[in-house]
Amino acid sequence: MNPSKLIVAAALAAAACPAMAQPETRVDMASGVGAVMATGTVKATATVVAIDAATRTVSLKNKQGKVTDLQVGEEVRNFEQLRVGDLVTVEYKEALSVSLNRQSGLRSSTERQIEDRAAPGAKPGGMVGREVTVTADVVAVNARTGMVTLKGPRGRMVDVHVEDPKQLKAVRRGDQVQAVYTEALAVSVTPRNAR
């Protein structure tokens, strides 16, 4: 990710983790014909208790009462919209989906940056992330252990566990599969009188 383009989301989240309330963590698994998906989400909150506009420093307080000061760079849009009492919510999400349907073509890897910044004049917030798509060769299938060994475009080997025996039977050595990995960090600010 390009640090010069990071929004208040990344700036607040990176240094503010100790100030955030005990995070909520959730993991979801989904499986269908020829596909597996796992998603993990961590969400945490803190309250703005002080703002020093001259040094662009925000003090965040978690539910346990711990206060952490965070200096926010000039790349953060709408800093002047922050107010004492605002609630800052940070959410980090990771997802991995593997399509076990046969693919064709060369092994490949592509990466795409994802960014959504707050509109000018709005409360600070937004989302940054990336999505990596890989087409890999199946080099081994172990029906006994449920493991499928994949070889990516740079020759790296990765073992993927496939729980569903029906899906495992559909994959053969020499097939190609596609995996998509996504990670995103989002921050939103809720005004104190909106809660």
Backbone as a chain_set.jsonl record, in Angstrom:
{"seq": "MNPSKLIVAAALAAAACPAMAQPETRVDMASGVGAVMATGTVKATATVVAIDAATRTVSLKNKQGKVTDLQVGEEVRNFEQLRVGDLVTVEYKEALSVSLNRQSGLRSSTERQIEDRAAPGAKPGGMVGREVTVTADVVAVNARTGMVTLKGPRGRMVDVHVEDPKQLKAVRRGDQVQAVYTEALAVSVTPRNAR", "coords": {"N": [[0.828, -1.166, 0.0], [0.43, 2.285, -0.65], [1.994, 4.511, 1.389], [1.774, 7.307, 1.312], [-0.766, 7.8, 0.496], [-2.443, 6.929, 2.431], [-5.353, 7.0, 4.369], [-7.138, 8.565, 7.105], [-7.946, 6.295, 8.33], [-5.9, 4.284, 8.22], [-3.847, 5.655, 9.495], [-4.862, 6.248, 12.057], [-5.451, 3.665, 12.954], [-3.036, 2.189, 12.892], [-1.237, 3.132, 14.923], [-2.918, 3.307, 17.03], [-3.851, 0.944, 18.074], [-3.2, -0.066, 20.74], [-4.801, 1.646, 22.181], [-7.355, 1.007, 21.643], [-10.549, -0.477, 22.399], [-11.125, -3.76, 23.816], [-10.759, -5.949, 21.196], [-13.285, -7.193, 18.949], [-13.496, -10.367, 17.574], [-14.006, -12.327, 14.695], [-14.501, -15.26, 12.81], [-15.386, -16.611, 9.754], [-16.443, -19.377, 7.844], [-17.043, -20.703, 4.652], [-18.376, -23.006, 2.325], [-18.77, -24.371, -0.839], [-19.869, -25.93, -3.896], [-17.004, -26.732, -5.461], [-15.62, -24.542, -4.356], [-14.051, -22.724, -1.678], [-14.186, -20.6, 1.142], [-12.762, -18.408, 3.489], [-13.135, -16.037, 6.041], [-11.877, -13.532, 8.123], [-12.421, -11.236, 10.756], [-11.568, -8.383, 12.618], [-12.545, -6.085, 15.011], [-12.463, -2.945, 16.6], [-12.856, -0.287, 19.077], [-12.529, 3.182, 20.126], [-12.538, 6.232, 22.044], [-12.337, 9.661, 21.193], [-10.548, 11.796, 23.191], [-9.036, 14.082, 23.398], [-7.718, 16.691, 21.315], [-5.048, 18.047, 19.595], [-4.659, 20.451, 17.5], [-2.512, 21.922, 16.448], [-0.263, 20.236, 16.53], [-1.333, 18.106, 15.309], [-2.28, 15.933, 16.825], [-4.078, 13.29, 18.243], [-5.841, 12.132, 21.027], [-6.751, 9.025, 22.17], [-9.073, 7.034, 23.959], [-9.564, 3.935, 25.503], [-12.044, 1.434, 26.525], [-11.116, 0.478, 28.91], [-9.956, 2.626, 30.039], [-7.413, 3.436, 29.298], [-5.291, 5.819, 27.803], [-4.06, 6.817, 24.667], [-1.812, 8.683, 22.747], [-1.817, 9.872, 19.444], [-0.142, 10.865, 16.617], [-1.127, 12.383, 13.666], [-0.555, 12.368, 10.23], [-0.186, 14.775, 7.475], [-1.386, 13.703, 5.243], [-3.817, 12.732, 5.965], [-7.116, 13.14, 5.374], [-9.589, 15.602, 6.181], [-9.055, 16.069, 8.9], [-9.693, 18.211, 10.534], [-12.364, 17.831, 11.084], [-12.651, 16.136, 13.214], [-13.808, 15.671, 16.569], [-13.781, 16.097, 20.135], [-14.986, 13.389, 21.969], [-15.956, 11.975, 19.826], [-16.452, 8.744, 18.404], [-14.172, 6.306, 17.43], [-13.935, 3.761, 15.156], [-12.302, 0.871, 14.216], [-11.808, -1.509, 11.714], [-10.511, -4.543, 10.655], [-10.145, -6.704, 7.984], [-9.703, -9.932, 6.594], [-9.71, -12.099, 3.836], [-9.885, -15.226, 2.195], [-10.352, -16.928, -0.725], [-10.716, -19.922, -2.478], [-10.984, -21.234, -5.585], [-11.8, -24.265, -6.714], [-12.425, -25.072, -9.167], [-11.558, -26.017, -12.446], [-9.026, -24.192, -14.076], [-7.509, -22.451, -16.849], [-4.484, -21.814, -18.607], [-1.453, -19.863, -18.122], [0.442, -20.022, -15.044], [-0.186, -17.394, -12.813], [-0.053, -14.146, -11.191], [-1.702, -11.439, -9.812], [-2.022, -8.158, -8.454], [-4.093, -5.837, -6.805], [-4.711, -2.574, -5.701], [-6.873, -1.22, -3.234], [-8.87, 1.496, -2.411], [-10.663, 3.89, -0.541], [-11.533, 6.989, 0.251], [-12.613, 9.417, 2.698], [-15.102, 11.825, 1.862], [-14.431, 15.26, 0.94], [-14.861, 17.475, 3.648], [-16.424, 15.747, 5.131], [-16.767, 13.5, 7.993], [-13.655, 12.122, 9.17], [-12.422, 9.105, 7.703], [-12.595, 5.924, 6.024], [-11.292, 3.435, 3.724], [-8.615, 1.183, 3.118], [-6.839, -1.188, 1.177], [-5.922, -4.401, -0.311], [-6.005, -6.697, -3.053], [-5.139, -9.879, -4.024], [-4.748, -12.032, -6.691], [-4.234, -15.322, -7.662], [-3.285, -17.741, -10.001], [-2.768, -21.11, -9.896], [-0.903, -24.197, -10.232], [-2.029, -27.517, -9.646], [-0.116, -29.742, -7.97], [-0.09, -31.96, -6.397], [-2.39, -34.227, -4.832], [-3.652, -35.302, -1.857], [-5.671, -37.574, -0.786], [-6.042, -38.908, 1.617], [-5.106, -37.19, 3.692], [-6.368, -34.884, 3.022], [-5.08, -32.795, 1.806], [-4.055, -30.437, -0.644], [-1.54, -29.714, -2.855], [-0.229, -26.79, -4.136], [1.327, -25.028, -6.827], [2.638, -21.939, -7.306], [3.006, -18.94, -9.434], [5.668, -18.124, -9.112], [6.987, -20.407, -8.542], [6.665, -21.208, -5.946], [5.583, -23.459, -3.463], [2.54, -24.399, -1.95], [0.546, -25.78, 0.593], [-2.836, -26.607, 0.785], [-5.588, -27.139, 2.824], [-8.367, -29.128, 2.243], [-11.492, -29.622, 3.31], [-13.943, -30.774, 2.52], [-14.789, -33.834, 1.22], [-16.001, -34.316, -1.292], [-15.307, -32.081, -2.82], [-12.569, -32.41, -2.825], [-12.286, -34.735, -4.348], [-12.844, -33.734, -6.833], [-10.625, -32.436, -7.731], [-7.625, -32.742, -9.536], [-4.241, -33.838, -10.052], [-2.284, -31.689, -12.025], [-4.365, -30.035, -12.748], [-5.486, -26.586, -12.76], [-6.007, -24.044, -10.358], [-7.723, -21.258, -8.827], [-6.893, -18.718, -6.533], [-7.94, -16.172, -4.333], [-6.875, -13.564, -2.39], [-7.764, -11.217, 0.001], [-7.304, -8.223, 1.795], [-8.313, -5.713, 4.071], [-8.517, -2.52, 5.639], [-10.529, -0.575, 7.568], [-11.784, 2.526, 8.755], [-14.045, 4.295, 10.733], [-15.633, 7.273, 11.885], [-17.758, 8.217, 14.388], [-19.862, 10.824, 15.223], [-20.119, 12.258, 18.516], [-22.716, 13.117, 19.345], [-24.338, 11.653, 17.716], [-24.707, 9.126, 18.63]], "CA": [[0.0, 0.0, 0.0], [1.192, 3.504, -0.744], [1.822, 5.237, 2.631], [1.409, 8.704, 1.109], [-2.192, 7.882, 0.215], [-3.245, 6.347, 3.501], [-6.357, 7.879, 4.939], [-7.166, 8.566, 8.561], [-8.134, 4.917, 8.768], [-4.635, 3.62, 8.467], [-3.064, 6.42, 10.462], [-5.425, 6.044, 13.393], [-5.404, 2.258, 13.341], [-1.688, 1.665, 13.056], [-0.647, 3.464, 16.213], [-3.935, 3.382, 18.072], [-4.289, -0.374, 18.523], [-3.207, -0.208, 22.19], [-5.841, 2.481, 22.782], [-8.673, 0.51, 21.278], [-11.208, -1.395, 23.323], [-10.881, -5.175, 23.521], [-11.32, -6.165, 19.869], [-14.196, -8.303, 18.639], [-12.904, -11.176, 16.513], [-14.958, -13.271, 14.124], [-14.019, -16.029, 11.66], [-16.482, -17.279, 9.053], [-16.033, -20.323, 6.8], [-18.127, -21.086, 3.751], [-17.932, -24.005, 1.376], [-19.772, -24.707, -1.836], [-19.356, -26.829, -4.909], [-15.819, -26.229, -6.132], [-15.056, -23.318, -3.779], [-13.923, -22.618, -0.23], [-13.882, -19.226, 1.516], [-12.593, -18.116, 4.914], [-13.061, -14.605, 6.303], [-11.609, -13.16, 9.508], [-12.658, -9.819, 11.003], [-11.255, -7.854, 13.942], [-13.141, -4.764, 15.121], [-12.174, -2.33, 17.893], [-13.3, 1.098, 19.166], [-11.959, 4.068, 21.139], [-13.17, 7.551, 22.056], [-11.437, 10.808, 21.125], [-10.645, 12.555, 24.446], [-8.336, 15.355, 23.224], [-7.185, 16.952, 19.977], [-4.122, 19.169, 19.504], [-4.633, 20.737, 16.068], [-1.195, 22.438, 16.058], [0.651, 19.106, 16.314], [-2.153, 17.058, 14.686], [-2.254, 14.803, 17.754], [-5.383, 12.856, 18.751], [-5.755, 11.233, 22.181], [-7.83, 8.038, 22.132], [-9.246, 6.335, 25.231], [-10.317, 2.695, 25.353], [-13.029, 1.183, 27.587], [-10.405, 0.215, 30.161], [-9.466, 3.908, 30.529], [-6.06, 3.745, 28.828], [-5.251, 6.868, 26.786], [-2.903, 6.771, 23.785], [-1.707, 9.819, 21.832], [-1.495, 9.473, 18.081], [0.087, 11.993, 15.715], [-1.698, 12.056, 12.362], [0.13, 13.102, 9.172], [-0.92, 15.693, 6.591], [-2.13, 12.963, 4.216], [-5.136, 12.396, 6.485], [-8.117, 14.1, 4.93], [-10.675, 16.008, 7.085], [-8.631, 16.035, 10.305], [-10.4, 19.284, 11.266], [-13.728, 17.407, 11.405], [-12.653, 15.357, 14.46], [-14.247, 16.375, 17.777], [-13.694, 15.345, 21.386], [-16.199, 12.6, 22.174], [-16.225, 11.127, 18.66], [-16.099, 7.332, 18.555], [-13.387, 5.815, 16.306], [-14.075, 2.316, 14.982], [-11.345, 0.305, 13.267], [-12.151, -2.882, 11.343], [-9.549, -5.178, 9.75], [-10.763, -7.913, 7.439], [-8.93, -10.759, 5.679], [-10.523, -13.15, 3.214], [-9.212, -16.093, 1.228], [-11.257, -17.842, -1.425], [-10.037, -20.808, -3.42], [-11.888, -21.865, -6.532], [-11.229, -25.545, -7.115], [-12.821, -25.349, -10.543], [-10.391, -26.019, -13.332], [-8.658, -22.97, -14.777], [-6.575, -22.763, -17.935], [-3.551, -20.733, -18.903], [-0.209, -19.866, -17.377], [0.38, -19.598, -13.646], [-0.064, -15.938, -12.787], [-0.368, -13.451, -9.949], [-1.979, -10.013, -9.984], [-2.362, -7.466, -7.207], [-4.861, -4.612, -7.029], [-4.885, -1.754, -4.517], [-8.249, -0.774, -3.02], [-8.836, 2.69, -1.56], [-11.886, 4.69, -0.506], [-11.301, 8.038, 1.238], [-13.755, 10.245, 3.082], [-15.342, 12.98, 0.992], [-14.043, 16.518, 1.574], [-15.849, 18.041, 4.566], [-17.095, 14.7, 5.922], [-15.966, 12.973, 9.093], [-12.565, 11.296, 8.667], [-12.713, 7.68, 7.605], [-12.375, 5.336, 4.719], [-10.808, 2.068, 3.682], [-7.496, 0.863, 2.242], [-6.632, -2.636, 1.145], [-5.366, -4.975, -1.528], [-6.546, -7.981, -3.487], [-4.152, -10.641, -4.794], [-5.347, -13.175, -7.38], [-3.183, -16.229, -8.111], [-3.643, -18.985, -10.685], [-1.709, -22.051, -9.502], [-0.998, -25.584, -10.693], [-2.155, -28.572, -8.635], [0.996, -30.682, -8.184], [-0.355, -33.192, -5.65], [-3.643, -34.318, -4.081], [-3.562, -36.382, -0.886], [-7.037, -37.83, -0.328], [-6.006, -39.362, 3.014], [-4.945, -36.051, 4.606], [-7.181, -33.758, 2.567], [-4.187, -31.712, 1.407], [-3.793, -30.197, -2.058], [-0.314, -28.927, -2.996], [-0.317, -25.873, -5.265], [2.567, -24.364, -7.23], [2.313, -20.616, -7.814], [3.75, -18.446, -10.591], [7.096, -17.979, -8.812], [7.494, -21.722, -8.17], [6.445, -21.472, -4.522], [4.612, -24.526, -3.191], [1.675, -24.137, -0.799], [-0.43, -26.826, 0.888], [-4.154, -26.11, 1.158], [-6.421, -28.207, 3.366], [-9.729, -29.146, 1.708], [-12.246, -30.475, 4.227], [-15.057, -31.458, 1.872], [-14.29, -34.929, 0.373], [-16.527, -34.184, -2.655], [-14.476, -31.104, -3.51], [-11.238, -32.997, -2.978], [-12.349, -35.692, -5.46], [-12.972, -33.007, -8.101], [-9.334, -31.837, -8.078], [-6.638, -33.728, -9.987], [-2.888, -33.358, -10.353], [-2.246, -31.104, -13.364], [-5.379, -28.983, -12.848], [-5.152, -25.269, -12.24], [-7.038, -23.467, -9.498], [-7.544, -19.832, -8.585], [-7.036, -18.276, -5.148], [-8.03, -14.72, -4.2], [-6.643, -13.114, -1.019], [-8.13, -9.811, 0.159], [-7.215, -7.655, 3.128], [-8.77, -4.329, 4.074], [-8.566, -1.831, 6.915], [-11.496, 0.512, 7.468], [-11.999, 3.315, 9.967], [-15.147, 5.243, 10.674], [-15.741, 8.141, 13.045], [-19.144, 8.544, 14.685], [-19.946, 11.99, 16.097], [-20.617, 11.918, 19.862], [-24.157, 13.326, 19.494], [-25.071, 10.766, 16.812], [-24.824, 7.801, 19.233]], "C": [[0.875, 1.233, 0.0], [0.965, 4.354, 0.496], [1.389, 6.677, 2.427], [-0.082, 8.871, 0.857], [-3.06, 7.344, 1.343], [-4.156, 7.398, 4.108], [-6.285, 7.853, 6.455], [-7.333, 7.158, 9.102], [-6.82, 4.264, 9.13], [-3.827, 4.349, 9.529], [-3.57, 6.206, 11.886], [-5.248, 4.605, 13.857], [-4.0, 1.786, 13.67], [-1.126, 1.921, 14.445], [-1.648, 3.379, 17.352], [-4.366, 2.03, 18.606], [-4.248, -0.534, 20.033], [-4.329, 0.588, 22.852], [-7.235, 1.943, 22.532], [-9.216, -0.437, 22.342], [-10.884, -2.825, 22.918], [-11.534, -5.508, 22.184], [-12.288, -7.345, 19.82], [-13.552, -9.051, 17.481], [-13.922, -12.187, 16.025], [-14.311, -13.965, 12.932], [-15.211, -16.77, 11.065], [-15.901, -18.18, 7.972], [-17.26, -20.643, 5.953], [-17.563, -22.045, 2.719], [-19.08, -24.309, 0.426], [-19.146, -25.641, -2.845], [-18.181, -26.157, -5.613], [-15.207, -24.974, -5.544], [-15.054, -23.376, -2.261], [-13.594, -21.172, 0.076], [-13.793, -19.113, 3.027], [-12.432, -16.609, 5.068], [-12.835, -14.388, 7.787], [-11.762, -11.661, 9.663], [-12.295, -9.477, 12.433], [-11.771, -6.424, 13.97], [-12.882, -4.219, 16.522], [-12.607, -0.859, 17.871], [-12.556, 1.851, 20.269], [-12.65, 5.423, 21.006], [-12.098, 8.632, 22.007], [-11.634, 11.625, 22.394], [-9.905, 13.887, 24.381], [-7.812, 15.452, 21.807], [-6.28, 18.181, 20.066], [-3.93, 19.449, 18.021], [-3.256, 21.189, 15.605], [-0.212, 21.312, 15.752], [-0.039, 17.934, 15.631], [-2.105, 15.773, 15.524], [-3.661, 14.548, 18.276], [-5.135, 11.924, 19.923], [-6.986, 10.345, 22.175], [-7.859, 7.27, 23.443], [-10.075, 5.079, 24.997], [-11.262, 2.501, 26.539], [-12.388, 0.893, 28.934], [-9.808, 1.502, 30.74], [-8.067, 4.281, 30.077], [-6.135, 4.762, 27.7], [-3.949, 6.749, 26.005], [-2.95, 7.974, 22.857], [-1.223, 9.323, 20.482], [-1.317, 10.712, 17.237], [-0.31, 11.556, 14.316], [-1.064, 12.948, 11.304], [-0.802, 13.954, 8.315], [-1.753, 14.96, 5.535], [-3.531, 12.577, 4.672], [-6.104, 13.507, 6.132], [-9.134, 14.349, 6.047], [-10.319, 15.909, 8.564], [-9.422, 17.044, 11.134], [-11.837, 18.922, 11.632], [-13.804, 16.584, 12.695], [-13.058, 16.239, 15.624], [-14.04, 15.468, 18.989], [-15.035, 14.66, 21.608], [-16.561, 11.724, 20.995], [-15.746, 9.703, 18.954], [-15.376, 6.879, 17.284], [-13.507, 4.297, 16.281], [-13.12, 1.862, 13.89], [-11.754, -1.139, 13.003], [-11.128, -3.395, 10.334], [-10.154, -6.492, 9.3], [-9.801, -8.594, 6.483], [-9.868, -11.816, 5.118], [-9.67, -13.929, 2.231], [-10.27, -16.987, 0.596], [-10.44, -18.642, -2.417], [-11.097, -21.465, -4.283], [-11.214, -23.137, -7.015], [-11.676, -25.951, -8.512], [-11.6, -25.226, -11.436], [-10.24, -24.667, -14.021], [-7.781, -23.374, -15.959], [-5.705, -21.547, -18.198], [-2.296, -20.872, -18.063], [-0.461, -19.519, -15.917], [0.588, -18.092, -13.625], [-0.43, -15.397, -11.414], [-0.591, -11.987, -10.275], [-2.364, -9.421, -8.647], [-3.034, -6.147, -7.551], [-5.011, -3.876, -5.702], [-6.337, -1.28, -4.454], [-8.186, 0.418, -2.066], [-10.155, 3.436, -1.669], [-11.719, 5.713, 0.605], [-12.591, 8.793, 1.532], [-13.884, 11.412, 2.112], [-14.878, 14.25, 1.697], [-15.191, 17.08, 2.426], [-16.564, 17.026, 5.437], [-16.213, 14.311, 7.109], [-14.838, 12.128, 8.508], [-12.978, 9.824, 8.639], [-12.415, 7.183, 6.211], [-11.816, 3.939, 4.849], [-9.623, 1.988, 2.739], [-7.312, -0.647, 2.265], [-5.985, -3.076, -0.14], [-6.027, -6.319, -1.793], [-5.509, -8.653, -4.375], [-4.865, -11.86, -5.377], [-4.22, -14.021, -7.97], [-3.825, -17.415, -8.827], [-2.479, -19.939, -10.469], [-1.979, -23.434, -10.082], [-1.174, -26.515, -9.498], [-1.047, -29.584, -8.925], [0.8, -31.975, -7.4], [-1.697, -33.084, -4.944], [-3.519, -35.521, -3.161], [-4.942, -36.588, -0.275], [-7.079, -38.243, 1.141], [-5.942, -38.191, 4.003], [-5.81, -34.855, 4.219], [-6.351, -32.575, 2.099], [-4.022, -31.669, -0.109], [-2.561, -29.303, -2.107], [-0.397, -28.12, -4.282], [1.045, -25.268, -5.543], [2.192, -23.055, -7.907], [3.219, -20.165, -8.937], [5.246, -18.283, -10.349], [7.706, -19.296, -8.346], [7.3, -22.081, -6.715], [5.342, -22.509, -4.354], [3.847, -24.192, -1.915], [0.725, -25.311, -0.643], [-1.721, -26.187, 1.378], [-4.973, -27.292, 1.651], [-7.839, -28.062, 2.828], [-10.523, -30.146, 2.541], [-13.306, -31.323, 3.544], [-14.526, -32.548, 0.924], [-14.784, -34.839, -1.074], [-15.683, -33.193, -3.461], [-13.091, -31.679, -3.794], [-11.201, -33.964, -4.162], [-12.382, -34.996, -6.81], [-11.642, -32.418, -8.572], [-8.34, -32.937, -8.435], [-5.29, -33.044, -10.206], [-2.875, -32.864, -11.799], [-3.32, -30.055, -13.589], [-4.775, -27.652, -12.44], [-6.323, -24.77, -11.417], [-6.736, -21.987, -9.318], [-7.784, -19.518, -7.115], [-7.045, -16.755, -5.143], [-7.89, -14.383, -2.723], [-6.938, -11.617, -0.966], [-7.896, -9.405, 1.599], [-7.618, -6.198, 3.044], [-8.807, -3.802, 5.498], [-9.503, -0.651, 6.739], [-11.622, 1.212, 8.813], [-13.192, 4.21, 9.73], [-15.158, 6.044, 11.968], [-17.202, 8.493, 13.206], [-19.175, 9.74, 15.616], [-20.589, 11.62, 17.438], [-22.12, 12.106, 19.995], [-24.985, 12.48, 18.54], [-25.293, 9.398, 17.415], [-26.041, 7.717, 20.108]], "O": [[1.955, 1.227, 0.591], [-0.133, 4.882, 0.673], [0.699, 7.23, 3.283], [-0.608, 9.975, 0.992], [-4.284, 7.309, 1.219], [-3.756, 8.542, 4.326], [-5.432, 7.167, 7.019], [-6.904, 6.865, 10.218], [-6.659, 3.749, 10.236], [-3.191, 3.715, 10.372], [-2.78, 6.006, 12.808], [-4.93, 4.357, 15.02], [-3.806, 1.051, 14.638], [-0.592, 1.007, 15.074], [-1.259, 3.379, 18.52], [-5.186, 1.978, 19.523], [-5.19, -1.098, 20.591], [-4.763, 0.252, 23.954], [-8.195, 2.391, 23.159], [-8.472, -1.094, 23.071], [-10.422, -3.071, 21.804], [-12.748, -5.365, 22.047], [-12.14, -8.337, 20.533], [-13.109, -8.433, 16.513], [-14.614, -12.824, 16.819], [-13.64, -13.316, 12.128], [-15.946, -17.462, 11.769], [-14.972, -17.789, 7.266], [-18.362, -20.827, 6.468], [-16.417, -21.912, 2.291], [-20.223, -24.483, 0.85], [-18.016, -26.092, -2.664], [-18.348, -25.136, -6.281], [-14.338, -24.378, -6.179], [-15.925, -23.985, -1.641], [-12.805, -20.559, -0.644], [-14.63, -19.647, 3.754], [-11.686, -15.978, 4.32], [-13.519, -14.987, 8.618], [-11.298, -10.894, 8.819], [-12.668, -10.195, 13.36], [-11.479, -5.636, 13.07], [-13.054, -4.929, 17.513], [-12.715, -0.252, 16.805], [-12.03, 1.256, 21.209], [-13.267, 5.72, 19.983], [-11.077, 8.539, 22.69], [-12.738, 12.098, 22.664], [-10.128, 14.746, 25.233], [-7.501, 14.444, 21.173], [-6.698, 19.23, 20.555], [-3.141, 18.78, 17.355], [-2.858, 20.878, 14.482], [0.585, 21.421, 14.82], [0.577, 16.894, 15.396], [-1.914, 14.677, 14.996], [-4.353, 15.474, 18.699], [-4.307, 11.018, 19.829], [-8.118, 10.829, 22.175], [-6.816, 6.898, 23.98], [-11.141, 5.129, 24.384], [-11.276, 3.319, 27.459], [-13.025, 1.041, 29.978], [-9.215, 1.473, 31.819], [-7.575, 5.35, 30.441], [-6.921, 4.614, 26.764], [-2.874, 6.6, 26.585], [-3.983, 8.262, 22.252], [-0.339, 8.47, 20.391], [-2.23, 11.533, 17.14], [0.108, 10.502, 13.837], [-1.037, 14.168, 11.468], [-2.026, 13.869, 8.414], [-2.708, 15.519, 4.995], [-4.348, 12.142, 3.861], [-5.936, 14.658, 6.537], [-9.5, 13.425, 6.774], [-11.199, 15.688, 9.395], [-9.778, 16.778, 12.282], [-12.467, 19.635, 12.413], [-14.895, 16.354, 13.216], [-12.701, 17.416, 15.672], [-14.111, 14.243, 18.887], [-16.09, 15.276, 21.453], [-17.385, 10.82, 21.13], [-14.761, 9.497, 19.663], [-15.901, 7.045, 16.183], [-13.214, 3.629, 17.272], [-13.126, 2.396, 12.781], [-12.014, -1.901, 13.933], [-10.899, -2.775, 9.296], [-10.616, -7.292, 10.113], [-9.159, -7.938, 5.663], [-10.712, -12.358, 5.831], [-8.837, -13.361, 1.524], [-10.989, -17.707, 1.288], [-9.578, -18.103, -3.111], [-11.988, -22.156, -3.788], [-10.166, -23.081, -7.658], [-11.35, -27.039, -8.985], [-10.715, -24.408, -11.185], [-11.217, -24.081, -14.487], [-7.358, -24.527, -16.05], [-6.134, -20.405, -18.034], [-2.102, -21.876, -17.377], [-1.424, -18.829, -15.58], [1.445, -17.572, -14.34], [-1.031, -16.087, -10.591], [0.236, -11.362, -10.94], [-2.959, -10.094, -7.806], [-2.61, -5.432, -8.459], [-5.392, -4.474, -4.696], [-6.951, -0.979, -5.478], [-7.523, 0.352, -1.031], [-10.699, 3.594, -2.761], [-11.757, 5.355, 1.782], [-13.526, 8.805, 0.732], [-12.885, 11.921, 1.605], [-14.923, 14.32, 2.925], [-16.336, 17.15, 1.98], [-17.245, 17.404, 6.39], [-15.064, 14.74, 7.212], [-15.021, 11.486, 7.474], [-13.781, 9.372, 9.455], [-12.027, 7.952, 5.331], [-11.852, 3.33, 5.918], [-9.609, 2.635, 1.692], [-7.603, -1.3, 3.267], [-5.555, -2.261, -0.956], [-6.534, -6.979, -0.886], [-5.054, -8.071, -5.359], [-5.504, -12.623, -4.653], [-3.36, -13.51, -8.687], [-4.78, -18.014, -8.332], [-1.339, -19.625, -10.812], [-3.117, -23.793, -10.382], [-0.542, -26.324, -8.459], [-1.031, -30.208, -9.985], [1.446, -32.981, -7.696], [-2.1, -32.004, -4.512], [-3.305, -36.64, -3.628], [-5.338, -35.866, 0.641], [-8.054, -37.956, 1.835], [-6.631, -38.195, 5.023], [-5.966, -33.919, 5.004], [-6.866, -31.461, 2.004], [-3.871, -32.697, -0.769], [-2.534, -28.249, -1.471], [-0.604, -28.665, -5.366], [1.826, -25.023, -4.624], [1.521, -23.045, -8.939], [4.104, -20.91, -9.359], [6.021, -18.303, -11.305], [8.817, -19.311, -7.815], [7.725, -23.152, -6.283], [4.304, -22.446, -5.014], [4.433, -23.756, -0.924], [0.159, -25.79, -1.626], [-1.709, -25.338, 2.269], [-5.05, -28.323, 0.984], [-8.445, -26.996, 2.943], [-10.272, -31.35, 2.495], [-13.543, -32.463, 3.941], [-13.881, -32.225, -0.074], [-14.068, -35.241, -1.991], [-15.382, -33.429, -4.631], [-12.519, -31.461, -4.862], [-10.212, -34.016, -4.895], [-11.998, -35.583, -7.822], [-11.547, -31.948, -9.705], [-8.227, -33.938, -7.728], [-5.211, -31.851, -10.502], [-3.391, -33.535, -12.693], [-3.212, -29.258, -14.521], [-3.694, -27.596, -11.852], [-7.482, -25.038, -11.734], [-5.636, -21.523, -9.618], [-8.753, -19.99, -6.52], [-6.265, -16.119, -5.852], [-8.675, -14.847, -1.897], [-6.43, -10.845, -1.779], [-8.241, -10.142, 2.522], [-7.306, -5.517, 2.067], [-9.091, -4.54, 6.441], [-9.296, 0.183, 5.857], [-11.572, 0.58, 9.868], [-13.336, 4.81, 8.664], [-14.743, 5.553, 13.018], [-17.826, 9.008, 12.279], [-18.58, 9.695, 16.693], [-21.486, 10.778, 17.495], [-22.76, 11.325, 20.699], [-26.212, 12.573, 18.546], [-25.981, 8.57, 16.817], [-26.303, 6.671, 20.702]]}, "num_chains": 1, "name": "protein.A"}
